[in-house]
Amino acid sequence: MTLLHVLRGAVIAAIGIVMSAAGAEAKTYKVGVTQGPHEQVAEFVKGELAKKGIAIDVIGFSDYVLPNQALNDGDLDINSFQHQPYLDNQVRDRGYKLVSIGKSIVLPMGIYSNKVKSFADLKAGDTIGLPNDPTNGGRALLLIERAGLIALNPKAGLRAGIPDIVKNPKGLKFVELDAAQLPRAIPDLTAAAVNTNYAIQAGLVPTKDALIVEDANSPYANVIAVKASNQNASWAKDFVAAYQSAPVRDFILKTFKGSIVPAF
């Protein structure tokens, strides 16, 4: 082999190393979100990360099942769309190796009424509407308990139901309806617990119109999730830091005007 061949081989090898390094630096991380607020916030975070030379590709999903499946299968690097109880259920039921690495936003549930201005106005026999699915029904009851209206069996946890009410000093009645129907049922009830997505559609602003609303300490705060093997990766920490930054917080507050609040 001539010296020319040796030098040519060395140059080709060097070029390969440079290209490999450049490819590593140019990696684009895939972030799965549900369409709507999560997608809007992630797109803003994308701009903040770009300032640091970190590229992400925001991928929108129309359901709540595929983002975790895609993350677990390695088709995504991060996802941001779910609250902690939902993630816990998915990990338990499907065996996913996923963990949360930071909080994102709260789509706060609120209690709304056209008939009373405060909980002090409630009287015996008044009826409060609850979502009829276990997750949101329990969420509503925990919020009503926080308002001091009832006490729940502590063993019930996040999946509390009407049978778990152990104290009801005002003698309130509870009726379960499909979550999407609750905003329309408000005039027929004394009050109703309504999820944010349905409240927005009905023209309600949780932080302004609700008698009580979840805050950033809600156990239903949404989280940023990755595969367990990536929870200490520098890029994962960079994403959380960018998401939980002052510019992103300001964007959330200004864009959603109280319908959605930062959980950080």
C-alpha positions in Angstrom: 0.0 0.0 0.0 1.4 3.4 -1.0 1.6 6.4 1.3 -1.1 8.0 -0.9 -3.4 5.2 -0.1 -2.7 5.5 3.6 -3.3 9.2 3.6 -6.4 8.8 1.5 -7.7 6.3 4.0 -6.9 8.5 6.9 -8.8 11.4 5.3 -11.8 9.3 4.6 -11.8 8.1 8.2 -11.5 11.6 9.5 -14.4 12.8 7.3 -16.5 9.9 8.6 -15.8 10.8 12.3 -16.7 14.5 11.6 -19.9 13.5 9.8 -20.8 11.2 12.7 -20.2 13.9 15.2 -22.2 16.4 13.2 -25.0 13.9 12.9 -25.0 13.5 16.7 -25.0 17.2 17.3 -27.8 17.6 14.7 -30.1 15.0 16.3 -33.7 16.1 16.3 -35.7 14.9 19.3 -39.3 13.8 18.7 -41.8 15.1 21.1 -45.4 13.6 21.1 -48.3 15.8 22.2 -52.0 15.8 21.8 -53.4 18.4 19.5 -54.5 21.7 21.1 -52.9 23.4 24.1 -50.2 20.8 24.6 -49.1 21.2 21.0 -49.2 25.0 21.2 -47.0 25.1 24.2 -44.6 22.5 22.8 -44.2 24.6 19.6 -43.2 27.6 21.8 -40.7 25.4 23.7 -39.3 24.4 20.4 -38.4 28.0 19.7 -36.7 28.3 23.1 -34.7 25.2 22.6 -33.6 26.3 19.1 -31.9 29.3 20.8 -29.7 26.7 22.5 -29.0 24.7 19.4 -31.4 21.9 20.4 -33.8 20.7 17.7 -37.2 19.1 18.4 -39.9 17.9 16.1 -43.4 18.3 17.6 -45.7 15.4 16.6 -49.4 15.8 17.2 -51.7 12.9 18.2 -55.5 12.9 18.2 -55.9 10.3 20.9 -54.5 9.5 24.4 -53.3 5.9 23.6 -50.7 6.2 20.9 -48.3 8.8 22.5 -47.3 6.4 25.3 -47.1 3.4 23.0 -44.9 5.4 20.6 -42.7 6.6 23.4 -42.3 3.1 24.8 -41.5 1.7 21.4 -38.8 4.3 20.8 -40.6 6.2 18.0 -40.7 9.3 20.3 -38.1 10.6 22.7 -40.5 12.6 24.9 -44.2 13.1 25.3 -46.2 15.8 27.0 -50.0 15.2 27.1 -51.1 13.3 30.2 -51.5 13.8 33.9 -49.7 11.6 36.5 -52.6 9.3 37.4 -53.1 8.5 33.7 -49.4 7.7 33.2 -49.4 5.5 36.4 -52.4 3.6 35.0 -50.7 3.0 31.7 -47.5 1.8 33.3 -49.4 -0.6 35.5 -51.8 -1.8 32.9 -49.5 -2.0 29.9 -46.1 -2.6 31.4 -44.6 0.5 29.9 -41.1 1.6 31.2 -42.0 5.3 31.3 -41.4 7.9 33.9 -42.3 11.5 34.4 -39.4 14.0 34.6 -41.3 17.2 35.3 -44.6 19.0 35.4 -46.0 21.0 32.5 -49.5 22.4 32.7 -52.8 22.0 34.5 -56.1 21.9 32.6 -58.0 22.7 35.7 -61.3 21.2 36.6 -63.7 23.7 38.1 -67.1 23.7 39.9 -69.5 26.0 38.1 -73.0 27.3 39.0 -75.6 29.6 37.6 -77.6 29.5 40.9 -75.1 30.2 43.7 -72.2 32.7 44.1 -70.4 30.7 46.7 -70.4 27.4 48.5 -71.9 29.1 51.6 -75.1 29.5 49.6 -75.6 25.8 49.1 -78.4 24.1 51.1 -79.7 20.7 51.9 -80.9 18.9 48.8 -78.9 20.9 46.3 -77.6 18.8 43.5 -74.0 18.8 42.1 -73.2 17.1 38.8 -70.2 14.9 38.5 -68.5 13.3 35.4 -69.6 9.6 35.3 -66.2 8.1 34.5 -64.1 6.9 37.5 -61.0 9.1 36.9 -62.9 12.4 36.5 -65.6 11.5 39.0 -62.9 11.0 41.6 -61.2 14.1 40.5 -64.4 16.1 41.0 -65.1 14.7 44.4 -61.5 15.5 45.6 -62.1 19.1 44.5 -65.4 19.3 46.3 -63.7 17.8 49.4 -61.1 20.5 49.1 -63.9 23.1 49.2 -64.9 21.7 52.6 -68.3 20.4 51.5 -67.7 16.7 52.0 -65.2 14.2 53.4 -64.0 11.1 51.6 -62.7 7.8 52.8 -58.9 8.4 52.6 -58.4 4.9 51.4 -60.3 5.7 48.2 -57.5 7.8 46.8 -57.8 9.3 43.4 -60.5 6.9 42.3 -63.1 8.0 44.9 -66.7 7.5 44.1 -70.0 8.6 45.6 -70.1 5.6 48.0 -66.7 6.9 49.4 -68.3 10.0 50.9 -68.2 9.6 54.6 -69.3 13.1 55.6 -71.9 15.3 53.8 -72.9 18.0 56.4 -75.0 20.0 53.9 -76.9 17.0 52.7 -75.9 17.6 49.1 -77.0 15.2 46.3 -74.7 14.1 43.5 -75.7 13.1 40.0 -73.4 11.5 37.5 -73.5 12.6 33.8 -71.3 12.2 30.8 -68.5 14.8 31.1 -69.4 16.4 27.8 -73.0 17.0 28.9 -72.2 18.7 32.2 -71.8 22.3 30.8 -75.3 22.1 29.2 -76.7 20.7 32.5 -75.5 23.5 34.7 -78.8 25.4 34.5 -80.7 22.3 35.7 -78.3 21.6 38.6 -77.2 23.7 41.5 -73.5 23.3 40.4 -71.4 21.0 38.2 -67.8 19.8 38.0 -66.6 20.5 34.4 -63.3 19.5 32.7 -61.4 22.4 31.1 -61.8 21.3 27.5 -65.6 21.2 27.9 -65.6 24.4 29.9 -63.7 26.3 27.2 -66.2 25.1 24.6 -69.0 26.4 26.7 -67.3 29.8 27.0 -66.3 29.4 30.6 -62.9 30.5 32.0 -61.9 28.3 35.0 -60.0 30.9 36.9 -62.7 33.5 36.5 -66.0 31.6 36.4 -65.6 28.7 38.7 -66.5 28.6 42.4 -63.4 26.6 43.0 -60.7 25.5 40.5 -57.7 23.2 40.7 -54.3 24.9 41.0 -50.7 24.0 40.2 -50.6 21.5 43.1 -53.4 19.4 41.6 -52.5 15.7 41.5 -53.8 15.9 37.9 -51.1 18.3 36.8 -49.8 17.2 33.4 -46.3 15.8 33.1 -43.4 15.4 30.7 -42.5 11.7 30.2 -39.6 9.7 28.8 -38.4 6.1 28.8 -37.0 5.2 32.2 -33.6 4.6 30.6 -33.5 8.3 29.4 -34.6 10.1 32.6 -31.1 11.3 33.4 -30.2 12.2 29.8 -28.9 15.7 29.3 -31.3 16.4 26.4 -34.3 15.4 28.6 -33.2 17.8 31.4 -32.7 20.5 28.8 -36.2 20.0 27.6 -37.7 20.3 31.1 -35.6 23.3 31.8 -36.8 25.0 28.7 -40.4 24.1 29.3 -40.3 25.3 32.9 -38.7 28.6 32.0 -40.1 32.1 32.5 -40.8 32.8 28.8 -42.9 29.6 28.5 -44.8 30.4 31.7 -45.5 33.9 30.3 -46.7 32.4 27.0 -49.1 30.1 28.8 -50.6 32.8 31.0 -51.0 35.3 28.1 -52.2 32.8 25.5 -54.8 30.8 27.5 -55.8 33.6 29.9 -56.5 31.4 32.8 -58.1 28.4 31.0 -54.8 26.6 31.4 -52.2 27.3 34.0 -48.6 26.4 34.5 -47.8 23.6 36.9 -44.3 24.8 37.6 
